[in-house]
C-alpha cells in the first residue's frame, strides 16, 4: 500500500477525466473514513474539478452519500454474512468492501459483478496484496441467499442504519415507533430549501424566475419566504434570481428560528455562533436592513463567510465580532449595549441533520456529547447577560436530543429566575403542522421539528424573555 493515498488536484483530474467514478468515490470515502475529512468538502473539491472538465459526478455523489449513510448497516451485513470484521481490515480493503456492498445491497440496477470487479481493481492499485482478500469477502457476500440480506428481519437500528448510541437517544426521547419513523425519514433524500427576501418577491415569482433559468423549484413546506429546489442545486448560485431575490440556502428549521425571534425595525440583536450568517441575514432582510445586528463567532475564517454573504445580499446592518460566546463579559467590545434579542444557535450533536450530513452517523460519540452539553449551557448563560429587561432570548439546536434541548432550557430557567418561556404560537407560520401535544409545547415556548412530520431537518427552538422589572446590571 502506498505511504499516502493522495487526494490532490492532479490525480483527481485524471480520474475524473477518465470517468472513473468508482475510483473517485473510493478516494473520497477513504478520506472521510480514514483521514477524518468531511464529505461535503471532499465532494466540493471533486465537483470543482469536474466542472472545469465539463463532467458530472452524479453516480460518485450517490455512492459516496449512500455508503456513508448505510455504513452501520453495511458493517453489520459484512459481519453477519461473511464473519469478517471491518474494524480489523486494512483501510483500503475496508473502504473498497463497504463501497461494493452498498452497490450490491442498496444500488439501483448495479450488476454485482461490476461492484465486485471494480472493488478488486481499485484495491490492486492502492494495496495490491489485499486484492485477493477483497475478492474473497465480496464473493462470499454475493453468494449468500438474498433472504439473508433482507433488512426487515433485523433490529430497527440496523434497518435505518443508526448505531446504538444514536438510535438509543431517539428511542429514549420519542419512543420505539416514532424513533423508527424518524430513522426512516433520515434515509429519504433531504429537502433542499432556499430562503428569499420577502420584500423583493413572493414564492410564485421566485419559482417562475428560477424556471426561466432551468432550475426547478416548488413552494417551500411551511416557511412562507422560501422555496424548495427539486432538481439539485447545480447552477443556482450562478443564477440571476439567486442574487436578485436575496436568496440563501438554508433549512426550514433555521428559518423558523428567525421567525420565532420576530425582529422589529431598530432592534439591537446579538447572534451568537452566527457563521455563516443564515439567521443574521434573514433577520436583517425581515426588517429591510433597518436594525443593528452583531454576528459573533469564535472562528474568524467563518466570520468572513458572514461578511461575504452580507456583501452579496447588500446588507449593511450586520457587524461581525470574533469572540467566544461561552465566555462573553460585560467589558467585551459593544457588550455594554443591551440587546433586544439574543439568539443562541449553539454547537450541538447535529442529530437533526442525519439526512444531509451522513458523516454524523459514523462520528457521533458520547464523549463528544459530554463536552458539548456544558459548552451549550455556558453559551446560553453568558449570552443571556447581554439581554435587556423585557428582551427575547432564543435558544436553538439542530439536534433531537432532549439533554441538549428541553433539559438545557429547564436547567437554565431553574437557575435564572428572572427568565421565563413565552408562547411562540403567534410567530409560527400558518402552514406548520400542529397537533394537541405541539400546541401545548408551543404555548410553553418550545417546538421540535421532526423530519417525518415537517419534511425538514430536525430542529429545536425555545423562546424565553427576561422579566421587564429586572434591573440587574
Secondary structure, 3 states (H helix, E strand, C coil): CCCCCCCCHHHHHHHHHCCCHHHHHHHHHHHHHHHCCCHHHHHHHHHHHHHHHCCCCHHHHHHHHHHHHCHHHHHHHHHHHHCCCHHHCCHHHHHHHHHHHHHHHCCCCCCHHHHHHHHHHHHHHHCHHHHHHHHHHHHHHHHCCHHHHCHHHCCHHHHCCCCHHHHHHHHHHHHHHHHHHHHHHCCCCCCEEEECCCCCCCHHHHHHHHHHCCCCEEECCCCCCEEEECCCCCCCCCCHHHHHCCCEECCHHHHHHHHHHCCCCCCEEEEECCCCCHHHHHHHHHCCCCCEEEEEECCHHHHHHHHHHHHHHCCCCEEEEECCHHHCCCCCCCCCCCEEEEEEECCCCCHHHCCCCCHHHHHCCHHHHHHHHHHHHHHHHHHHCCEEEEEEEEEEECCCCCCCCHHHHHHHHHHCCCEEECCCHHHCCCCCCCCHHHHHHHHCCEEEECHHHHCCCCEEEEEEEECCCCCCC
